[in-house]
Amino acid sequence: MVSPWPFAQWGLDLIGTMPQGKGQIKFAVVSVDYFTKWVKSEAFAMITAAKIEHFVWKNIICWFGVPNAIITDNEKQFNCSHFRHLCSRFKINIFTLQAHPQSMTGSTDETLFSLAFGTKAVVPAEINAPTCQTTSYDPEQNEAQLALNLDLIEEHRSPAQPRNVTYKQ
């Protein structure tokens, strides 16, 4: 069985114009992982392609690893060379919908990500030097494997607990 690809597919959208807030904030970028429904968002006074690129880098790639796909609408900030360049650099597939209504811890020898989700994240280095995890990605099998890993999360965490106790002594 191949290790699943966690956080493989994200939806990305803009919200605004909202009532102006502190610092002239009136827009938000929102990303949602399709499997876990995990949400990352950030408010902005103005939306630019560079801010979208930075948001994806900081809030998706750095936190959750490189996704297989990002699904967006056809807004100009997603349909521009900056965003397409970022995605092509990390081999992230971009799917555009038509308009719509609106690190390893010393105490456990496991990453916090692994302890939380039962699998390892796809890191940027794996995209340019493909691994079995990224080359054999299948969306249906991936979702089933992620669900199984979440069912078995306690078995994954239990060996880490004694190591953590020993580390604290």
Helices and strands as residue ranges (DSSP letters): E 9-16, G 22-24, E 27-33, E 39-44, H 49-56, I 57-61, H 62-64, E 69-72, H 81-89, E 93-96, H 112-117, H 125-128, H 132-135, H 139-151, H 153-157, H 160-168
